[in-house]
């Protein structure tokens, strides 16, 4: 197994690369926990609106149930070398009460509008409070690129 050499990026470069990935990627791992039933992790499509991550799932899903009981959530982009982890609190919006602009942007990205489906869906908005980003061991130190909801430079 060959390990790829990495050059340590500055915080500003990590922030830039993280924002680019948030703009362009499709899937994110969503980690929630229910106080009685424990942890749950699932991949979902996501939309980055420049300030928050938007997700959508069925209203009866374990993810939605967990977030109603405990809104703290961890999100992870699916790459184990170019790691991006977000932490925040989730707000849930029934599909018929979600901000129209957010729902239209989600539909525009994925070509699917949950508001027209049978059954109930919930949109989930996560404004990150902490973001960590690193590529390999050289970047473990200083991996925090957002703290208390503010991007670091």
ChimeraX attribute file (.defattr): number of C-alpha atoms within 10 A of each C-alpha:
attribute: neighborCount
match mode: 1-to-1
recipient: residues
	/A:1	3
	/A:2	4
	/A:3	6
	/A:4	8
	/A:5	10
	/A:6	11
	/A:7	10
	/A:8	16
	/A:9	16
	/A:10	14
	/A:11	20
	/A:12	13
	/A:13	13
	/A:14	23
	/A:15	21
	/A:16	13
	/A:17	16
	/A:18	22
	/A:19	14
	/A:20	11
	/A:21	14
	/A:22	21
	/A:23	15
	/A:24	13
	/A:25	14
	/A:26	17
	/A:27	16
	/A:28	24
	/A:29	17
	/A:30	20
	/A:31	19
	/A:32	25
	/A:33	21
	/A:34	17
	/A:35	10
	/A:36	8
	/A:37	9
	/A:38	9
	/A:39	13
	/A:40	13
	/A:41	14
	/A:42	12
	/A:43	15
	/A:44	15
	/A:45	18
	/A:46	25
	/A:47	26
	/A:48	22
	/A:49	16
	/A:50	10
	/A:51	11
	/A:52	17
	/A:53	22
	/A:54	23
	/A:55	22
	/A:56	24
	/A:57	18
	/A:58	17
	/A:59	18
	/A:60	12
	/A:61	11
	/A:62	19
	/A:63	23
	/A:64	23
	/A:65	16
	/A:66	22
	/A:67	20
	/A:68	14
	/A:69	13
	/A:70	15
	/A:71	18
	/A:72	17
	/A:73	19
	/A:74	21
	/A:75	23
	/A:76	19
	/A:77	20
	/A:78	16
	/A:79	10
	/A:80	11
	/A:81	11
	/A:82	13
	/A:83	16
	/A:84	26
	/A:85	20
	/A:86	22
	/A:87	21
	/A:88	21
	/A:89	16
	/A:90	25
	/A:91	17
	/A:92	21
	/A:93	16
	/A:94	16
	/A:95	24
	/A:96	15
	/A:97	12
	/A:98	16
	/A:99	12
	/A:100	11
	/A:101	10
	/A:102	16
	/A:103	22
	/A:104	14
	/A:105	16
	/A:106	23
	/A:107	15
	/A:108	12
	/A:109	13
	/A:110	13
	/A:111	10
	/A:112	13
	/A:113	15
	/A:114	20
	/A:115	18
	/A:116	11
	/A:117	10
	/A:118	7
	/A:119	11
	/A:120	15
	/A:121	22
	/A:122	23
	/A:123	26
	/A:124	23
	/A:125	24
	/A:126	23
	/A:127	19
	/A:128	23
	/A:129	15
	/A:130	18
	/A:131	25
	/A:132	20
	/A:133	22
	/A:134	24
	/A:135	20
	/A:136	17
	/A:137	11
	/A:138	14
	/A:139	18
	/A:140	13
	/A:141	9
	/A:142	13
	/A:143	20
	/A:144	21
	/A:145	24
	/A:146	20
	/A:147	14
	/A:148	11
	/A:149	15
	/A:150	12
	/A:151	15
	/A:152	14
	/A:153	11
